């Protein structure tokens, strides 16, 4: 998987369901949030350690979480002006 198409394919693994983890972005409808995976990686855990802790995840899930986090970090929040 490479380039934009690879990113699109990875992002299809990210799900949002108001009934699962309060609607936070999760991986494939599982009760594992993007924030959990990215937080573990940020704390120094390797992809292999994350997969060992969550054996039902796949390597592509971890990559999807990183791709989603990178995409979200590029968003701009603009203040709304009162009219």
Phi and psi restraints in degrees (value plus and minus 20) as a CYANA .aco file:
   2 UNK   PHI    -163.8  -123.8
   2 UNK   PSI     140.8   180.8
   3 UNK   PHI      47.5    87.5
   3 UNK   PSI    -180.4  -140.4
   4 UNK   PHI     -84.4   -44.4
   4 UNK   PSI     -62.0   -22.0
   5 UNK   PHI     -82.9   -42.9
   5 UNK   PSI     -57.5   -17.5
   6 UNK   PHI     -83.1   -43.1
   6 UNK   PSI     -61.0   -21.0
   7 UNK   PHI     -85.1   -45.1
   7 UNK   PSI     -61.3   -21.3
   8 UNK   PHI     -82.0   -42.0
   8 UNK   PSI     -63.7   -23.7
   9 UNK   PHI     -81.9   -41.9
   9 UNK   PSI     -63.0   -23.0
  10 UNK   PHI     -84.1   -44.1
  10 UNK   PSI     -61.7   -21.7
  11 UNK   PHI     -86.4   -46.4
  11 UNK   PSI     -40.1    -0.1
  12 UNK   PHI     -85.7   -45.7
  12 UNK   PSI     -36.7     3.3
  13 UNK   PHI     -99.3   -59.3
  13 UNK   PSI     -33.4     6.6
  14 UNK   PHI    -107.8   -67.8
  14 UNK   PSI     106.7   146.7
  15 UNK   PHI    -141.8  -101.8
  15 UNK   PSI     133.5   173.5
  16 UNK   PHI    -150.4  -110.4
  16 UNK   PSI      96.4   136.4
  17 UNK   PHI    -156.4  -116.4
  17 UNK   PSI     100.9   140.9
  18 UNK   PHI     -79.2   -39.2
  18 UNK   PSI     -38.6     1.4
  19 UNK   PHI    -112.8   -72.8
  19 UNK   PSI     -21.8    18.2
  20 UNK   PHI    -141.9  -101.9
  20 UNK   PSI      97.0   137.0
  21 UNK   PHI      33.6    73.6
  21 UNK   PSI      18.5    58.5
  22 UNK   PHI      44.8    84.8
  22 UNK   PSI       1.3    41.3
  23 UNK   PHI      65.1   105.1
  23 UNK   PSI     -18.5    21.5
  24 UNK   PHI     -86.5   -46.5
  24 UNK   PSI     133.4   173.4
  25 UNK   PHI     -81.7   -41.7
  25 UNK   PSI     106.4   146.4
  26 UNK   PHI    -142.7  -102.7
  26 UNK   PSI     152.5   192.5
  27 UNK   PHI    -120.7   -80.7
  27 UNK   PSI      97.5   137.5
  28 UNK   PHI      30.5    70.5
  28 UNK   PSI      15.7    55.7
  29 UNK   PHI      55.7    95.7
  29 UNK   PSI     -18.2    21.8
  30 UNK   PHI     -99.3   -59.3
  30 UNK   PSI     145.8   185.8
  31 UNK   PHI    -107.5   -67.5
  31 UNK   PSI      25.7    65.7
  32 UNK   PHI    -146.2  -106.2
  32 UNK   PSI      98.5   138.5
  33 UNK   PHI    -105.8   -65.8
  33 UNK   PSI     136.3   176.3
  34 UNK   PHI     -76.4   -36.4
  34 UNK   PSI     -62.7   -22.7
  35 UNK   PHI     -79.9   -39.9
  35 UNK   PSI     -57.4   -17.4
  36 UNK   PHI     -82.7   -42.7
  36 UNK   PSI     -68.4   -28.4
  37 UNK   PHI     -86.0   -46.0
  37 UNK   PSI     -67.0   -27.0
  38 UNK   PHI     -84.9   -44.9
  38 UNK   PSI     -57.6   -17.6
  39 UNK   PHI     -82.4   -42.4
  39 UNK   PSI     -61.3   -21.3
  40 UNK   PHI     -84.3   -44.3
  40 UNK   PSI     -63.2   -23.2
  41 UNK   PHI     -84.4   -44.4
  41 UNK   PSI     -61.0   -21.0
  42 UNK   PHI     -85.0   -45.0
  42 UNK   PSI     -47.3    -7.3
  43 UNK   PHI    -103.3   -63.3
  43 UNK   PSI     -17.2    22.8
  44 UNK   PHI      81.6   121.6
  44 UNK   PSI     -18.4    21.6
  45 UNK   PHI     -93.1   -53.1
  45 UNK   PSI     126.7   166.7
  46 UNK   PHI    -105.4   -65.4
  46 UNK   PSI     145.0   185.0
  47 UNK   PHI     -77.9   -37.9
  47 UNK   PSI     -60.5   -20.5
  48 UNK   PHI     -82.2   -42.2
  48 UNK   PSI     -58.7   -18.7
  49 UNK   PHI     -87.4   -47.4
  49 UNK   PSI     -58.9   -18.9
  50 UNK   PHI     -83.5   -43.5
  50 UNK   PSI     -63.8   -23.8
  51 UNK   PHI     -86.0   -46.0
  51 UNK   PSI     -52.8   -12.8
  52 UNK   PHI     -89.8   -49.8
  52 UNK   PSI     -56.7   -16.7
  53 UNK   PHI     -92.9   -52.9
  53 UNK   PSI     -50.2   -10.2
  54 UNK   PHI    -148.3  -108.3
  54 UNK   PSI      57.6    97.6
  55 UNK   PHI     -83.1   -43.1
  55 UNK   PSI     -35.5     4.5
  56 UNK   PHI    -105.8   -65.8
  56 UNK   PSI     -23.9    16.1
  57 UNK   PHI    -106.5   -66.5
  57 UNK   PSI     137.3   177.3
  58 UNK   PHI    -135.2   -95.2
  58 UNK   PSI     138.6   178.6
  59 UNK   PHI     -72.5   -32.5
  59 UNK   PSI     -60.1   -20.1
  60 UNK   PHI     -83.8   -43.8
  60 UNK   PSI     -47.6    -7.6
  61 UNK   PHI     -84.9   -44.9
  61 UNK   PSI     -62.9   -22.9
  62 UNK   PHI     -84.9   -44.9
  62 UNK   PSI     -63.0   -23.0
  63 UNK   PHI     -84.6   -44.6
  63 UNK   PSI     -56.3   -16.3
  64 UNK   PHI     -84.1   -44.1
  64 UNK   PSI     -60.7   -20.7
  65 UNK   PHI     -82.1   -42.1
  65 UNK   PSI     -62.7   -22.7
  66 UNK   PHI     -86.2   -46.2
  66 UNK   PSI     -61.5   -21.5
  67 UNK   PHI     -82.4   -42.4
  67 UNK   PSI     -64.0   -24.0
  68 UNK   PHI     -83.5   -43.5
  68 UNK   PSI     -64.4   -24.4
  69 UNK   PHI     -83.2   -43.2
  69 UNK   PSI     -59.8   -19.8
  70 UNK   PHI     -85.0   -45.0
  70 UNK   PSI     -63.1   -23.1
  71 UNK   PHI     -81.9   -41.9
  71 UNK   PSI     -65.8   -25.8
  72 UNK   PHI     -85.8   -45.8
  72 UNK   PSI     -51.5   -11.5
  73 UNK   PHI     -89.9   -49.9
  73 UNK   PSI     -37.1     2.9
  74 UNK   PHI    -106.7   -66.7
  74 UNK   PSI     -31.0     9.0
  75 UNK   PHI     -91.2   -51.2
  75 UNK   PSI     126.5   166.5
  76 UNK   PHI    -125.1   -85.1
  76 UNK   PSI     116.4   156.4
  77 UNK   PHI    -123.4   -83.4
  77 UNK   PSI      98.4   138.4
  78 UNK   PHI    -126.7   -86.7
  78 UNK   PSI     112.2   152.2
  79 UNK   PHI     -88.8   -48.8
  79 UNK   PSI     122.7   162.7
  80 UNK   PHI    -104.7   -64.7
  80 UNK   PSI     116.2   156.2
  81 UNK   PHI    -111.7   -71.7
  81 UNK   PSI     114.9   154.9
  82 UNK   PHI     -88.2   -48.2
  82 UNK   PSI     119.3   159.3
